[in-house]
């Protein structure tokens, strides 16, 4: 959520960017780039693909910025564009790519060494999700959008978003407990 003091400059920047002001667009990029990258990474599970998706999203955003009629929806719209671009990249790349898992040295001071195993299990479970499922998780937990913000992006009802999230989280919990 943005406060009134930060929302006003973004509203003005959006208005100026729509009229072609590149400096205003750069302000929007600086404000929302990290959010878009987190969401794209959550879907791609690959840093380079996420960066490519966000770069494509910014190109689309520049062309279609005038379609954003409500400045309060700018962030969710940008995040959705990045999520869609990430999903397209994942689908285009197929499931044939090799996923590298960075394994760090165990922390000898950690209270429970099984924490490393649990983290790897979670990463593995996330890789097995579809790009649409990862998009839903990324929009909710990486972009911190609520069901009423996600619903129009996925073209389903807010309650549909909550049900899908509940089922997805239940499935992930079960898989992690059984694994």
C-alpha positions as CSV (number, residue, x, y, z in Angstrom):
1,X,0.0,0.0,0.0
2,X,1.2,3.4,-0.8
3,X,0.7,6.4,1.4
4,X,-0.8,9.7,0.1
5,X,2.6,11.3,0.0
6,X,4.1,8.7,-2.3
7,X,1.0,8.1,-4.3
8,X,0.8,11.7,-5.5
9,X,4.2,11.8,-7.2
10,X,3.5,8.4,-8.9
11,X,0.1,9.7,-10.1
12,X,1.9,12.8,-11.5
13,X,4.6,10.6,-13.0
14,X,2.0,8.3,-14.6
15,X,0.2,11.3,-16.1
16,X,3.5,12.7,-17.5
17,X,4.8,9.3,-18.7
18,X,1.5,8.7,-20.6
19,X,2.2,12.0,-22.5
20,X,5.7,10.7,-23.4
21,X,7.9,12.0,-20.6
22,X,10.7,9.5,-20.4
23,X,12.0,10.9,-17.1
24,X,8.6,10.3,-15.5
25,X,8.7,6.7,-16.9
26,X,12.1,6.3,-15.4
27,X,10.7,7.3,-12.0
28,X,8.0,4.6,-12.5
29,X,10.7,2.0,-13.4
30,X,12.7,2.9,-10.3
31,X,9.7,2.6,-8.1
32,X,8.3,-0.8,-9.4
33,X,11.2,-2.7,-11.0
34,X,12.1,-4.7,-7.9
35,X,8.5,-5.8,-7.3
36,X,8.2,-6.9,-10.9
37,X,11.5,-8.8,-10.7
38,X,10.5,-10.6,-7.6
39,X,7.3,-11.8,-9.2
40,X,9.0,-12.8,-12.4
41,X,11.6,-14.8,-10.5
42,X,8.9,-16.5,-8.5
43,X,7.4,-17.7,-11.8
44,X,10.6,-18.5,-13.7
45,X,12.8,-19.7,-10.8
46,X,15.7,-18.4,-12.9
47,X,17.4,-15.0,-12.5
48,X,18.2,-14.5,-16.2
49,X,14.8,-15.4,-17.4
50,X,13.2,-13.2,-14.8
51,X,15.3,-10.3,-15.9
52,X,14.4,-10.9,-19.5
53,X,10.7,-11.1,-18.6
54,X,10.9,-7.8,-16.7
55,X,12.7,-6.1,-19.6
56,X,10.0,-7.3,-22.0
57,X,7.4,-6.1,-19.5
58,X,8.8,-2.6,-19.4
59,X,8.7,-2.4,-23.2
60,X,5.0,-3.4,-23.1
61,X,4.3,-1.0,-20.3
62,X,5.8,1.9,-22.2
63,X,3.6,1.1,-25.2
64,X,0.4,0.5,-23.2
65,X,0.7,2.8,-20.2
66,X,-2.2,4.9,-21.4
67,X,-4.5,1.9,-20.7
68,X,-4.0,2.4,-17.0
69,X,-6.9,4.6,-16.0
70,X,-6.6,4.3,-12.2
71,X,-3.2,5.3,-10.8
72,X,-3.9,3.1,-7.8
73,X,-3.8,0.1,-10.1
74,X,-0.4,0.9,-11.7
75,X,1.6,-1.4,-9.4
76,X,-0.7,-4.4,-9.8
77,X,-0.9,-3.8,-13.6
78,X,2.9,-3.7,-14.0
79,X,3.3,-6.8,-11.8
80,X,0.7,-8.6,-13.9
81,X,2.5,-7.6,-17.1
82,X,5.8,-9.0,-15.7
83,X,4.0,-12.1,-14.5
84,X,2.6,-12.8,-17.9
85,X,5.9,-12.2,-19.7
86,X,7.6,-14.6,-17.2
87,X,4.9,-17.2,-17.8
88,X,5.3,-16.9,-21.6
89,X,9.1,-17.4,-21.2
90,X,8.7,-20.4,-19.0
91,X,6.2,-22.0,-21.4
92,X,8.4,-21.2,-24.4
93,X,11.4,-22.6,-22.7
94,X,9.7,-25.9,-22.0
95,X,10.6,-28.3,-19.2
96,X,13.8,-29.4,-20.8
97,X,16.1,-26.9,-19.1
98,X,18.5,-28.0,-16.4
99,X,17.8,-26.4,-13.1
100,X,20.9,-25.7,-11.0
101,X,20.5,-25.7,-7.3
102,X,23.0,-23.6,-5.4
103,X,24.2,-25.6,-2.5
104,X,26.0,-23.6,0.2
105,X,28.2,-25.0,2.9
106,X,26.3,-26.0,5.9
107,X,26.2,-23.4,8.7
108,X,27.8,-25.1,11.6
109,X,26.3,-22.5,14.0
110,X,22.8,-23.2,12.8
111,X,20.4,-24.6,15.4
112,X,19.1,-27.3,13.0
113,X,21.1,-28.5,10.0
114,X,17.8,-29.9,8.5
115,X,16.8,-26.3,7.7
116,X,19.0,-26.6,4.5
117,X,17.2,-29.7,3.5
118,X,13.8,-28.2,4.1
119,X,14.8,-25.2,1.9
120,X,15.9,-27.5,-0.9
121,X,12.7,-29.5,-0.6
122,X,10.7,-26.3,-1.0
123,X,12.7,-25.1,-4.0
124,X,12.1,-28.5,-5.6
125,X,8.4,-28.4,-4.9
126,X,8.1,-24.9,-6.4
127,X,9.9,-26.1,-9.5
128,X,7.3,-28.8,-10.0
129,X,4.4,-26.3,-10.0
130,X,3.1,-25.0,-13.3
131,X,3.9,-21.5,-14.3
132,X,0.3,-20.4,-13.6
133,X,0.5,-21.8,-10.1
134,X,3.9,-20.0,-9.5
135,X,2.3,-16.8,-10.9
136,X,-0.5,-17.0,-8.4
137,X,2.0,-17.5,-5.5
138,X,4.2,-14.7,-6.8
139,X,1.4,-12.2,-7.1
140,X,0.2,-13.0,-3.6
141,X,3.4,-13.4,-1.7
142,X,6.1,-11.7,-3.7
143,X,4.0,-8.7,-4.9
144,X,1.9,-8.8,-1.7
145,X,-1.3,-8.3,-3.7
146,X,-4.6,-9.4,-2.1
147,X,-7.3,-11.4,-3.7
148,X,-9.3,-8.4,-4.8
149,X,-6.2,-7.1,-6.7
150,X,-5.3,-10.5,-8.2
151,X,-8.8,-11.3,-9.3
152,X,-9.0,-8.9,-12.3
153,X,-5.5,-9.9,-13.3
154,X,-6.4,-13.6,-13.6
155,X,-10.0,-12.9,-14.7
156,X,-11.5,-14.8,-11.8
157,X,-13.4,-13.7,-8.7
158,X,-11.6,-12.8,-5.5
159,X,-13.1,-15.9,-3.8
160,X,-11.8,-17.9,-6.7
161,X,-8.3,-16.5,-6.0
162,X,-8.6,-17.5,-2.3
163,X,-9.8,-21.0,-3.1
164,X,-7.0,-21.6,-5.6
165,X,-4.4,-20.3,-3.1
166,X,-5.9,-22.4,-0.3
167,X,-5.8,-25.6,-2.5
168,X,-2.3,-24.8,-3.8
169,X,-0.9,-24.2,-0.3
170,X,-2.6,-27.3,1.0
171,X,-1.0,-29.4,-1.8
172,X,2.4,-27.9,-1.2
173,X,2.2,-28.5,2.6
174,X,1.1,-32.1,2.0
175,X,3.9,-32.6,-0.5
176,X,6.5,-31.2,1.9
177,X,5.2,-33.3,4.8
178,X,5.2,-36.5,2.7
179,X,8.6,-35.8,1.1
